[in-house]
Amino acid sequence: MHLNIAVLPGDGIGPEIMKQGVAVLNAIAKKFNHEFVYEEGLVGACAIDQVGDPYPEATHELCMRSDAVLFAAVGSLKYDNDPTAKIRPETGLLAMRQKLGLFANIRPVATFDCLLHKSPLKDELLRGADFIVIRELTGGMYFGEKYQDNDKAYDTDIYTRPEIERILKVAFEYAQKRRKHLTVVDKANVLASSRLWRQIAKEMEPQYPDVTTDYMFIDNASMRVLTEPRFFDVIVTENTFGDILTDETSCITGSMGLQPSSSLGLHTPLFEPVHGSWPQAAGQNLANPLAQILSAAMLLEHFGLQQEGALIREAVDASLAANVRTPEIQVEGGAHYGTREVGQWIVDYMNE
């Protein structure tokens, strides 16, 4: 297969983990006789510094003409520590999602048996947990009308029927392919936007009679993903709730460095780790590359390359079992492995 892949390393640890993701894709291409062509683009703080725009038009054009986007992270202390900054790296990420029409963020949450001890939760709660959070990505407060002065500020949480219907359709279809259980997470007891979500979900239920659908307020869901994670199969929710909920689920995997994701919609699909840019660790060879590598696996699986994706997952599992891990998930007394060493071990495993 021939794939044109837009590579967006971004900021902080992004370039380091991206090198490992591309190295794994190159190993797959060689082993399975594929051709992956990469072209790199600017996004985030580095794009602001170089061209004054966190998502330049040249980067958007690159994404549009590519088959897939492999993205790492954006964010910089320079902007985090300046509340008056008129332009921010994260604005580029929002612009990319909006311009590419990436309305559905798919975040799988699964446990690794050898890492259960790294979670603050009890083993008996975690073992066997396996669910997907589907987050609406281009609506809600992140994109609604905003205002701020010295005495007042507001963000408008706005959703339209077409926006809700299309993300619910994705969620119902994912549930059909899995264990046929969908949980719609909202705050319908308080928010009008949530009541519309719930109304439309109930209208769509009869179209998917094989799916058991239940409804849960976000405060309850936030508790139950940590106390009963095995209850869930597919969760669907709006943008803000989904952002917070999927960061919380890192307690289940044991590290945010293990969580990949895909963003799907109207144009080029995008694949990225869910963690941030961790600028404090940039250049120190500390960052866990596994979420980036697993995002590459999701990219391949999106194009039907299931065997290739499975080999990456096997290699990741093998690296964890062999204690080839970055410091935040290494066993006590285990050898030190950095970003580069973990990536190289996985490449070597796949080349055997």
TORDRENKOL-486015 format. One record per residue (C-alpha): residue number from 1; residue in one letter; x negated, y, z negated. Coordinates in nm, 2 decimals, padded with zeros to 4 digits. Example, Ala and Ser with C-alpha at 12.3 -4.5 7.8 and 13.67 -1.06 7.14 Angstrom:
// residues 2
+-----+------+--------+--------+--------+
: seq : type :     c1 :     c2 :     c3 :
+-----+------+--------+--------+--------+
:   1 :    A : -01.23 : -00.45 : -00.78 :
:   2 :    S : -01.37 : -00.11 : -00.71 :
+-----+------+--------+--------+--------+
END
This chain:
// residues 352
+-----+------+--------+--------+--------+
: seq : type :     c1 :     c2 :     c3 :
+-----+------+--------+--------+--------+
:   1 :    M :  00.00 :  00.00 :  00.00 :
:   2 :    H : -00.11 :  00.36 :  00.07 :
:   3 :    L : -00.03 :  00.62 : -00.19 :
:   4 :    N : -00.12 :  00.99 : -00.20 :
:   5 :    I : -00.15 :  01.08 : -00.56 :
:   6 :    A : -00.16 :  01.44 : -00.70 :
:   7 :    V : -00.40 :  01.44 : -01.00 :
:   8 :    L : -00.34 :  01.71 : -01.26 :
:   9 :    P : -00.58 :  01.68 : -01.55 :
:  10 :    G : -00.48 :  02.00 : -01.71 :
:  11 :    D : -00.63 :  02.12 : -02.04 :
:  12 :    G : -00.80 :  02.00 : -02.35 :
:  13 :    I : -00.85 :  01.62 : -02.35 :
:  14 :    G : -00.67 :  01.60 : -02.02 :
:  15 :    P : -00.97 :  01.57 : -01.79 :
:  16 :    E : -01.13 :  01.30 : -02.01 :
:  17 :    I : -00.83 :  01.07 : -02.02 :
:  18 :    M : -00.75 :  01.14 : -01.65 :
:  19 :    K : -01.09 :  01.00 : -01.55 :
:  20 :    Q : -01.00 :  00.68 : -01.72 :
:  21 :    G : -00.65 :  00.66 : -01.56 :
:  22 :    V : -00.80 :  00.71 : -01.21 :
:  23 :    A : -01.07 :  00.46 : -01.28 :
:  24 :    V : -00.81 :  00.20 : -01.36 :
:  25 :    L : -00.61 :  00.28 : -01.05 :
:  26 :    N : -00.93 :  00.25 : -00.84 :
:  27 :    A : -00.99 : -00.09 : -00.99 :
:  28 :    I : -00.64 : -00.19 : -00.90 :
:  29 :    A : -00.68 : -00.06 : -00.54 :
:  30 :    K : -01.00 : -00.26 : -00.50 :
:  31 :    K : -00.86 : -00.58 : -00.64 :
:  32 :    F : -00.52 : -00.58 : -00.46 :
:  33 :    N : -00.64 : -00.41 : -00.14 :
:  34 :    H : -00.44 : -00.09 : -00.17 :
:  35 :    E : -00.55 :  00.26 : -00.07 :
:  36 :    F : -00.49 :  00.54 : -00.32 :
:  37 :    V : -00.59 :  00.89 : -00.21 :
:  38 :    Y : -00.63 :  01.15 : -00.48 :
:  39 :    E : -00.61 :  01.53 : -00.46 :
:  40 :    E : -00.66 :  01.74 : -00.77 :
:  41 :    G : -00.46 :  02.05 : -00.87 :
:  42 :    L : -00.46 :  02.32 : -01.14 :
:  43 :    V : -00.20 :  02.34 : -01.41 :
:  44 :    G : -00.18 :  02.49 : -01.76 :
:  45 :    A : -00.43 :  02.71 : -01.93 :
:  46 :    C : -00.71 :  02.64 : -01.68 :
:  47 :    A : -00.47 :  02.75 : -01.40 :
:  48 :    I : -00.40 :  03.08 : -01.59 :
:  49 :    D : -00.76 :  03.14 : -01.63 :
:  50 :    Q : -00.85 :  03.08 : -01.27 :
:  51 :    V : -00.55 :  03.21 : -01.07 :
:  52 :    G : -00.32 :  03.38 : -01.33 :
:  53 :    D : -00.04 :  03.12 : -01.29 :
:  54 :    P :  00.01 :  02.81 : -01.50 :
:  55 :    Y :  00.17 :  02.63 : -01.21 :
:  56 :    P :  00.03 :  02.78 : -00.89 :
:  57 :    E :  00.22 :  02.75 : -00.56 :
:  58 :    A : -00.08 :  02.55 : -00.42 :
:  59 :    T : -00.03 :  02.30 : -00.70 :
:  60 :    H :  00.34 :  02.28 : -00.63 :
:  61 :    E :  00.28 :  02.22 : -00.26 :
:  62 :    L :  00.03 :  01.95 : -00.35 :
:  63 :    C :  00.29 :  01.78 : -00.56 :
:  64 :    M :  00.56 :  01.80 : -00.30 :
:  65 :    R :  00.35 :  01.64 : -00.03 :
:  66 :    S :  00.23 :  01.36 : -00.26 :
:  67 :    D :  00.39 :  01.03 : -00.32 :
:  68 :    A :  00.34 :  01.06 : -00.70 :
:  69 :    V :  00.19 :  01.29 : -00.96 :
:  70 :    L : -00.04 :  01.17 : -01.23 :
:  71 :    F : -00.05 :  01.43 : -01.50 :
:  72 :    A : -00.24 :  01.45 : -01.83 :
:  73 :    A : -00.17 :  01.75 : -02.06 :
:  74 :    V : -00.15 :  02.13 : -02.10 :
:  75 :    G : -00.22 :  02.36 : -02.39 :
:  76 :    S : -00.49 :  02.57 : -02.53 :
:  77 :    L : -00.57 :  02.72 : -02.87 :
:  78 :    K : -00.63 :  03.05 : -02.69 :
:  79 :    Y : -00.26 :  03.07 : -02.62 :
:  80 :    D : -00.13 :  02.88 : -02.92 :
:  81 :    N : -00.29 :  03.14 : -03.15 :
:  82 :    D : -00.16 :  03.44 : -02.96 :
:  83 :    P :  00.22 :  03.47 : -03.02 :
:  84 :    T :  00.22 :  03.79 : -02.80 :
:  85 :    A :  00.09 :  03.61 : -02.49 :
:  86 :    K :  00.33 :  03.68 : -02.20 :
:  87 :    I :  00.23 :  03.37 : -02.01 :
:  88 :    R :  00.16 :  03.03 : -02.16 :
:  89 :    P :  00.03 :  02.69 : -02.04 :
:  90 :    E :  00.35 :  02.52 : -02.13 :
:  91 :    T :  00.54 :  02.75 : -01.89 :
:  92 :    G :  00.36 :  02.57 : -01.61 :
:  93 :    L :  00.49 :  02.23 : -01.73 :
:  94 :    L :  00.84 :  02.36 : -01.74 :
:  95 :    A :  00.81 :  02.52 : -01.40 :
:  96 :    M :  00.67 :  02.19 : -01.26 :
:  97 :    R :  00.97 :  02.00 : -01.40 :
:  98 :    Q :  01.22 :  02.25 : -01.27 :
:  99 :    K :  01.07 :  02.29 : -00.92 :
: 100 :    L :  01.03 :  01.92 : -00.87 :
: 101 :    G :  01.38 :  01.86 : -01.00 :
: 102 :    L :  01.25 :  01.61 : -01.26 :
: 103 :    F :  01.56 :  01.59 : -01.47 :
: 104 :    A :  01.50 :  01.24 : -01.63 :
: 105 :    N :  01.22 :  01.17 : -01.86 :
: 106 :    I :  01.17 :  00.79 : -01.93 :
: 107 :    R :  00.98 :  00.71 : -02.25 :
: 108 :    P :  00.94 :  00.34 : -02.34 :
: 109 :    V :  00.88 :  00.27 : -02.71 :
: 110 :    A :  00.74 : -00.07 : -02.80 :
: 111 :    T :  00.53 : -00.22 : -03.07 :
: 112 :    F :  00.19 : -00.39 : -03.05 :
: 113 :    D :  00.17 : -00.67 : -03.30 :
: 114 :    C : -00.20 : -00.60 : -03.37 :
: 115 :    L : -00.12 : -00.24 : -03.45 :
: 116 :    L :  00.18 : -00.28 : -03.68 :
: 117 :    H : -00.05 : -00.20 : -03.98 :
: 118 :    K : -00.13 :  00.15 : -03.83 :
: 119 :    S :  00.23 :  00.26 : -03.86 :
: 120 :    P :  00.36 :  00.42 : -04.18 :
: 121 :    L :  00.66 :  00.19 : -04.15 :
: 122 :    K :  00.70 : -00.16 : -04.28 :
: 123 :    D :  00.61 : -00.45 : -04.05 :
: 124 :    E :  00.95 : -00.62 : -04.10 :
: 125 :    L :  01.12 : -00.30 : -03.96 :
: 126 :    L :  00.90 : -00.27 : -03.66 :
: 127 :    R :  00.82 : -00.61 : -03.53 :
: 128 :    G :  01.01 : -00.67 : -03.20 :
: 129 :    A :  01.12 : -00.30 : -03.16 :
: 130 :    D :  01.16 : -00.23 : -02.79 :
: 131 :    F :  01.37 :  00.06 : -02.65 :
: 132 :    I :  01.36 :  00.34 : -02.40 :
: 133 :    V :  01.44 :  00.71 : -02.47 :
: 134 :    I :  01.58 :  00.89 : -02.17 :
: 135 :    R :  01.55 :  01.27 : -02.22 :
: 136 :    E :  01.72 :  01.52 : -02.00 :
: 137 :    L :  01.43 :  01.74 : -01.89 :
: 138 :    T :  01.55 :  02.05 : -01.69 :
: 139 :    G :  01.84 :  02.19 : -01.89 :
: 140 :    G :  01.93 :  02.30 : -02.24 :
: 141 :    M :  01.76 :  02.56 : -02.46 :
: 142 :    Y :  01.43 :  02.53 : -02.28 :
: 143 :    F :  01.58 :  02.67 : -01.96 :
: 144 :    G :  01.88 :  02.87 : -02.09 :
: 145 :    E :  01.89 :  03.25 : -02.12 :
: 146 :    K :  01.64 :  03.38 : -02.38 :
: 147 :    Y :  01.60 :  03.71 : -02.57 :
: 148 :    Q :  01.37 :  03.83 : -02.84 :
: 149 :    D :  01.30 :  04.16 : -03.01 :
: 150 :    N :  01.17 :  04.25 : -03.36 :
: 151 :    D :  01.50 :  04.18 : -03.53 :
: 152 :    K :  01.68 :  03.93 : -03.31 :
: 153 :    A :  01.62 :  03.63 : -03.09 :
: 154 :    Y :  01.83 :  03.37 : -02.92 :
: 155 :    D :  01.80 :  03.07 : -02.68 :
: 156 :    T :  02.10 :  02.95 : -02.49 :
: 157 :    D :  02.17 :  02.58 : -02.49 :
: 158 :    I :  02.36 :  02.55 : -02.16 :
: 159 :    Y :  02.45 :  02.23 : -01.97 :
: 160 :    T :  02.68 :  02.18 : -01.67 :
: 161 :    R :  02.88 :  01.88 : -01.58 :
: 162 :    P :  02.66 :  01.77 : -01.28 :
: 163 :    E :  02.35 :  01.79 : -01.50 :
: 164 :    I :  02.50 :  01.57 : -01.77 :
: 165 :    E :  02.65 :  01.32 : -01.52 :
: 166 :    R :  02.33 :  01.26 : -01.34 :
: 167 :    I :  02.13 :  01.19 : -01.65 :
: 168 :    L :  02.40 :  00.97 : -01.80 :
: 169 :    K :  02.41 :  00.77 : -01.47 :
: 170 :    V :  02.03 :  00.70 : -01.50 :
: 171 :    A :  02.09 :  00.59 : -01.86 :
: 172 :    F :  02.38 :  00.36 : -01.79 :
: 173 :    E :  02.18 :  00.20 : -01.51 :
: 174 :    Y :  01.87 :  00.15 : -01.73 :
: 175 :    A :  02.10 : -00.01 : -01.99 :
: 176 :    Q :  02.24 : -00.25 : -01.73 :
: 177 :    K :  01.89 : -00.37 : -01.64 :
: 178 :    R :  01.80 : -00.42 : -02.01 :
: 179 :    R :  02.01 : -00.55 : -02.30 :
: 180 :    K :  02.32 : -00.36 : -02.20 :
: 181 :    H :  02.33 : -00.13 : -02.50 :
: 182 :    L :  02.34 :  00.25 : -02.46 :
: 183 :    T :  02.33 :  00.51 : -02.75 :
: 184 :    V :  02.43 :  00.86 : -02.66 :
: 185 :    V :  02.26 :  01.10 : -02.91 :
: 186 :    D :  02.41 :  01.45 : -02.96 :
: 187 :    K :  02.54 :  01.69 : -03.23 :
: 188 :    A :  02.90 :  01.70 : -03.12 :
: 189 :    N :  03.02 :  01.79 : -03.47 :
: 190 :    V :  02.86 :  02.13 : -03.43 :
: 191 :    L :  02.75 :  02.21 : -03.08 :
: 192 :    A :  02.99 :  02.28 : -02.79 :
: 193 :    S :  02.72 :  02.16 : -02.54 :
: 194 :    S :  02.71 :  01.82 : -02.72 :
: 195 :    R :  03.09 :  01.79 : -02.71 :
: 196 :    L :  03.07 :  01.82 : -02.34 :
: 197 :    W :  02.80 :  01.55 : -02.33 :
: 198 :    R :  03.02 :  01.32 : -02.53 :
: 199 :    Q :  03.33 :  01.39 : -02.33 :
: 200 :    I :  03.16 :  01.31 : -02.00 :
: 201 :    A :  02.99 :  01.00 : -02.14 :
: 202 :    K :  03.33 :  00.87 : -02.25 :
: 203 :    E :  03.47 :  00.94 : -01.91 :
: 204 :    M :  03.19 :  00.74 : -01.75 :
: 205 :    E :  03.20 :  00.44 : -01.98 :
: 206 :    P :  03.47 :  00.25 : -01.78 :
: 207 :    Q :  03.24 :  00.26 : -01.48 :
: 208 :    Y :  02.99 :  00.04 : -01.67 :
: 209 :    P :  03.21 : -00.22 : -01.85 :
: 210 :    D :  02.91 : -00.45 : -01.91 :
: 211 :    V :  02.73 : -00.18 : -02.12 :
: 212 :    T :  02.82 : -00.14 : -02.49 :
: 213 :    T :  02.81 :  00.24 : -02.55 :
: 214 :    D :  02.79 :  00.40 : -02.89 :
: 215 :    Y :  02.74 :  00.76 : -03.01 :
: 216 :    M :  02.52 :  00.90 : -03.28 :
: 217 :    F :  02.44 :  01.24 : -03.42 :
: 218 :    I :  02.08 :  01.35 : -03.38 :
: 219 :    D :  02.02 :  01.37 : -03.75 :
: 220 :    N :  02.14 :  01.01 : -03.80 :
: 221 :    A :  01.94 :  00.89 : -03.49 :
: 222 :    S :  01.63 :  01.06 : -03.62 :
: 223 :    M :  01.66 :  00.85 : -03.94 :
: 224 :    R :  01.76 :  00.52 : -03.77 :
: 225 :    V :  01.48 :  00.51 : -03.51 :
: 226 :    L :  01.25 :  00.48 : -03.81 :
: 227 :    T :  01.47 :  00.26 : -04.04 :
: 228 :    E :  01.64 :  00.04 : -03.78 :
: 229 :    P :  01.43 :  00.07 : -03.45 :
: 230 :    R :  01.54 : -00.27 : -03.33 :
: 231 :    F :  01.90 : -00.15 : -03.32 :
: 232 :    F :  01.83 :  00.05 : -03.00 :
: 233 :    D :  01.80 : -00.05 : -02.64 :
: 234 :    V :  01.84 :  00.27 : -02.44 :
: 235 :    I :  01.89 :  00.61 : -02.59 :
: 236 :    V :  01.99 :  00.91 : -02.38 :
: 237 :    T :  01.99 :  01.27 : -02.51 :
: 238 :    E :  01.95 :  01.63 : -02.42 :
: 239 :    N :  01.62 :  01.82 : -02.38 :
: 240 :    T :  01.54 :  01.96 : -02.72 :
: 241 :    F :  01.66 :  01.65 : -02.92 :
: 242 :    G :  01.47 :  01.42 : -02.68 :
: 243 :    D :  01.15 :  01.62 : -02.72 :
: 244 :    I :  01.16 :  01.58 : -03.10 :
: 245 :    L :  01.29 :  01.23 : -03.11 :
: 246 :    T :  01.02 :  01.09 : -02.87 :
: 247 :    D :  00.74 :  01.25 : -03.08 :
: 248 :    E :  00.89 :  01.08 : -03.39 :
: 249 :    T :  00.88 :  00.74 : -03.22 :
: 250 :    S :  00.49 :  00.76 : -03.23 :
: 251 :    C :  00.54 :  00.63 : -03.58 :
: 252 :    I :  00.67 :  00.30 : -03.43 :
: 253 :    T :  00.38 :  00.25 : -03.18 :
: 254 :    G :  00.12 :  00.36 : -03.44 :
: 255 :    S : -00.02 :  00.64 : -03.23 :
: 256 :    M :  00.10 :  00.90 : -02.98 :
: 257 :    G : -00.20 :  00.79 : -02.77 :
: 258 :    L : -00.02 :  00.47 : -02.68 :
: 259 :    Q :  00.30 :  00.62 : -02.53 :
: 260 :    P :  00.33 :  00.67 : -02.15 :
: 261 :    S :  00.62 :  00.82 : -01.97 :
: 262 :    S :  00.77 :  00.89 : -01.63 :
: 263 :    S :  00.97 :  01.19 : -01.51 :
: 264 :    L :  01.21 :  01.12 : -01.22 :
: 265 :    G :  01.45 :  01.33 : -01.02 :
: 266 :    L :  01.49 :  01.51 : -00.69 :
: 267 :    H :  01.14 :  01.51 : -00.55 :
: 268 :    T :  00.80 :  01.36 : -00.64 :
: 269 :    P :  00.80 :  01.14 : -00.95 :
: 270 :    L :  00.55 :  01.23 : -01.23 :
: 271 :    F :  00.37 :  01.00 : -01.47 :
: 272 :    E :  00.21 :  01.13 : -01.79 :
: 273 :    P :  00.12 :  01.04 : -02.15 :
: 274 :    V :  00.35 :  01.20 : -02.41 :
: 275 :    H :  00.08 :  01.34 : -02.63 :
: 276 :    G : -00.05 :  01.69 : -02.60 :
: 277 :    S : -00.38 :  01.84 : -02.50 :
: 278 :    W : -00.55 :  01.82 : -02.84 :
: 279 :    P : -00.79 :  02.10 : -02.76 :
: 280 :    Q : -00.98 :  02.05 : -03.09 :
: 281 :    A : -01.11 :  01.72 : -02.95 :
: 282 :    A : -01.19 :  01.82 : -02.60 :
: 283 :    G : -01.52 :  01.70 : -02.48 :
: 284 :    Q : -01.59 :  01.48 : -02.78 :
: 285 :    N : -01.51 :  01.14 : -02.63 :
: 286 :    L : -01.25 :  01.08 : -02.91 :
: 287 :    A : -00.92 :  01.08 : -02.72 :
: 288 :    N : -00.72 :  00.76 : -02.67 :
: 289 :    P : -00.69 :  00.70 : -02.30 :
: 290 :    L : -00.43 :  00.42 : -02.32 :
: 291 :    A : -00.12 :  00.63 : -02.28 :
: 292 :    Q : -00.27 :  00.78 : -01.96 :
: 293 :    I : -00.37 :  00.43 : -01.84 :
: 294 :    L : -00.02 :  00.29 : -01.92 :
: 295 :    S :  00.13 :  00.59 : -01.73 :
: 296 :    A : -00.07 :  00.47 : -01.43 :
: 297 :    A :  00.09 :  00.13 : -01.48 :
: 298 :    M :  00.43 :  00.29 : -01.47 :
: 299 :    L :  00.34 :  00.47 : -01.15 :
: 300 :    L :  00.25 :  00.15 : -00.98 :
: 301 :    E :  00.57 : -00.03 : -01.11 :
: 302 :    H :  00.78 :  00.26 : -00.98 :
: 303 :    F :  00.65 :  00.17 : -00.63 :
: 304 :    G :  00.73 : -00.20 : -00.68 :
: 305 :    L :  00.37 : -00.30 : -00.76 :
: 306 :    Q :  00.48 : -00.52 : -01.06 :
: 307 :    Q :  00.18 : -00.75 : -01.06 :
: 308 :    E : -00.06 : -00.46 : -01.06 :
: 309 :    G :  00.12 : -00.29 : -01.35 :
: 310 :    A :  00.13 : -00.62 : -01.54 :
: 311 :    L : -00.25 : -00.66 : -01.50 :
: 312 :    I : -00.30 : -00.31 : -01.65 :
: 313 :    R : -00.07 : -00.39 : -01.94 :
: 314 :    E : -00.26 : -00.72 : -02.00 :
: 315 :    A : -00.59 : -00.54 : -02.00 :
: 316 :    V : -00.46 : -00.29 : -02.25 :
: 317 :    D : -00.33 : -00.56 : -02.48 :
: 318 :    A : -00.66 : -00.75 : -02.45 :
: 319 :    S : -00.85 : -00.43 : -02.54 :
: 320 :    L : -00.64 : -00.39 : -02.85 :
: 321 :    A : -00.67 : -00.75 : -02.95 :
: 322 :    A : -01.05 : -00.73 : -02.91 :
: 323 :    N : -01.06 : -00.42 : -03.13 :
: 324 :    V : -01.19 : -00.20 : -02.85 :
: 325 :    R : -01.01 :  00.10 : -02.97 :
: 326 :    T : -01.06 :  00.47 : -03.02 :
: 327 :    P : -01.11 :  00.58 : -03.39 :
: 328 :    E : -00.74 :  00.67 : -03.47 :
: 329 :    I : -00.63 :  00.31 : -03.42 :
: 330 :    Q : -00.95 :  00.12 : -03.50 :
: 331 :    V : -00.95 : -00.14 : -03.77 :
: 332 :    E : -01.16 : -00.06 : -04.08 :
: 333 :    G : -01.52 : -00.14 : -04.02 :
: 334 :    G : -01.46 : -00.19 : -03.65 :
: 335 :    A : -01.71 : -00.07 : -03.39 :
: 336 :    H : -01.69 :  00.28 : -03.25 :
: 337 :    Y : -01.54 :  00.32 : -02.91 :
: 338 :    G : -01.48 :  00.65 : -02.74 :
: 339 :    T : -01.25 :  00.75 : -02.45 :
: 340 :    R : -01.51 :  00.64 : -02.19 :
: 341 :    E : -01.59 :  00.31 : -02.35 :
: 342 :    V : -01.23 :  00.20 : -02.38 :
: 343 :    G : -01.16 :  00.29 : -02.02 :
: 344 :    Q : -01.47 :  00.11 : -01.90 :
: 345 :    W : -01.38 : -00.20 : -02.10 :
: 346 :    I : -01.03 : -00.21 : -01.94 :
: 347 :    V : -01.18 : -00.17 : -01.59 :
: 348 :    D : -01.43 : -00.45 : -01.66 :
: 349 :    Y : -01.15 : -00.68 : -01.78 :
: 350 :    M : -00.95 : -00.62 : -01.46 :
: 351 :    N : -01.26 : -00.69 : -01.25 :
: 352 :    E : -01.32 : -01.03 : -01.40 :
+-----+------+--------+--------+--------+
END
